Amino acid sequence: MNNRMKKFMCVSMLLILSAAMPASSAEWHQKKQYTDNYGGDVTIEATYYAAEYVERSTQEEADKNLWTSDEAEDYRYNLLQQLKLDDTIPIFLKFTNNGPAIRMAPFEQQVYLTIGKHRLSPVDYDKRFNFKITGQREGFVYFPRYDSKGNPYLTPKVKTVKFELNGAVTPVTINKSIEFLWDVKDDDPSRLLKGKSGARLEMDRLTKRISNLTDEGKKLQDRLNEIQAEIQKVNQRMMELQKQL
């Protein structure tokens, strides 16, 4: 697969997934509509990228384009990279607003993802969500896949994932609960790391992990050196004072 084709695929693959969805993907793509007494209405769509959904979408593209196994693996790797599935949980959002402007700034304080006992804030998102919405807008919001120790939030014990949006972002939804709930008990996130593309993705994540740990270790070592230097200085002063006693 040449570089031009890879570049085109990187741009288009997310559009493919976020556009028209087959009926079989309905469980991962959800839509909710809210209205008020003054004729305003807001439609919010949210898509959760389960391993099963990513695999099915990849296979459909491979079958449609008659790709070789290597071409399919390249597409899958680029898709996983674009979705940042190596270290985040992406949610695709689409707003269609036919009412008063939606105002969500600062967006990172308006949305949460609940996984088990963990209520997570975004680590990244489409910054256009910080500007008022009077028509349509769509984009991704990304939540952490791992905790600070590198342990995954999505474990076999997790049965559901819940996405929440503050209803106060628009008069149409004020005092209303905006929640999207996905049943993930049968979804296996480890499937994302299968094959060559999965191995490449995990290698990318581990490389970043090593870099972060190295930086953290350097900071701790610098702090330890400071403490040891201070201990030496205190001991020296104590010895000087001991001579005066």
Secondary structure, DSSP 8 states (H G I E B T S, - for coil): --HHHHHHHHHHHHHHHHSS--GGGTTTEEEEEEE-TTS-EEEEEEEE--HHHHHHHHHHHHHHHT--HHHHHHHHHHHHHHTTTTTEEEEEEEEEE-SS-B--SSGGGTEEEEETTEEE--SEE-GGGGS-BSSEEEEEEEEESB-TTS-BS--TT--EEEEEE-GGGSTTTTTS-EEEEEE-TT--GGGGG-HHHHHHHHHHHHHHHHHHHHHHHHHHHHHHHHHHHHHHHHHHHHHHHHHH-
